[in-house]
């Protein structure tokens, strides 16, 4: 791509926003042209607005240190004039986020959101690029409903579902009927580090507000069919989730028990993972992992600390596939929550939007 596409980050000072900054600072297609946060950060250069809150191992990129931070809401016109796309990762109540995201789309900007506020908005597609890229067909319907010409809103699903929806997608020919999943989620998923959440050192908390509902319902929109401009939710598999906060900095781990309508063998299940028909393969997107899913034969893999960064944090890893004595099959899986599950997943959606012609240079 000869000319980079100017993009903005809303919520640039937060945990996910910092991930966007590091991923986009070296991106071959996109250029960071505006940074937004709350009015408390607005008016300051980015490094001052961050202060001592930089939470990543990677250093802050030099190119953003002196960039001014704008207020996401009061400076909407200024930000919108500088960018073609914004990545949204602000922490606010759902009504306020919907109003901000609508405002940017109305101003002609493509919005790729990490927030849950618009995930159940009827005309907003919730995209996992390797699983439902065809749901981008909803963008013209959305523009038509809202009277928008160049702007639109696309959302990324919750970080917890990234490590099991791809596996069930690989197995869809065997018709999964039920999934029991337990997720063991890292503290960065709450925007925290061990320094800011010392109670999580050597601890497990058996509750993450709203997470089990998201983990059970969002996959059914990912697997929805579109009929006459409406999403018809998938009825299978029925999902029961338990979501647990654990003492890990990054990486959401899961255990899965799957009941199928058919009776696949272990070899058939492994072959389906290894031969995943990846719809992104021919598009050459810079952030797309290859392979999408990695199966470990070692009984003690994947491990959160060892394997969360597989394929730059964009790959899904799994292992320990074995028969469940109560029926069906069980296995474990892992994905990086702030890369694949948040900023990296959103950047991949943006790359898909460019490849499909929804955003032009
Ligand atoms: P965070 O670290 O608390 O960051 C929140 C961001 O929102 C900051 O940039 C903050 O700016 C900004 N903000 C707060 N109030 C605002 C306001 N009134 N107007 C404009 N900006 C405002 O949160 P996070 O973990 O990055 O998560 C951000 C969003 O992404 C949340 O909705 C979260 O649910 C979602 N998400 C997080 C993850 C994850 O793994 N962490 C994964 C998927 C989705 P200031 O610094 O100026 O206050």
Boltz pocket constraint, residues with backbone or C-beta under 6 A from the ligand:
constraints:
  - pocket:
      binder: B
      contacts: [[A, 10], [A, 11], [A, 12], [A, 13], [A, 14], [A, 15], [A, 16], [A, 17], [A, 36], [A, 37], [A, 38], [A, 39], [A, 40], [A, 41], [A, 42], [A, 49], [A, 72], [A, 73], [A, 88], [A, 89], [A, 90], [A, 91], [A, 92], [A, 114], [A, 115], [A, 116], [A, 157], [A, 158], [A, 159], [A, 188], [A, 189], [A, 190], [A, 191], [A, 192], [A, 337], [A, 338], [A, 341], [A, 342]]
      max_distance: 6.0
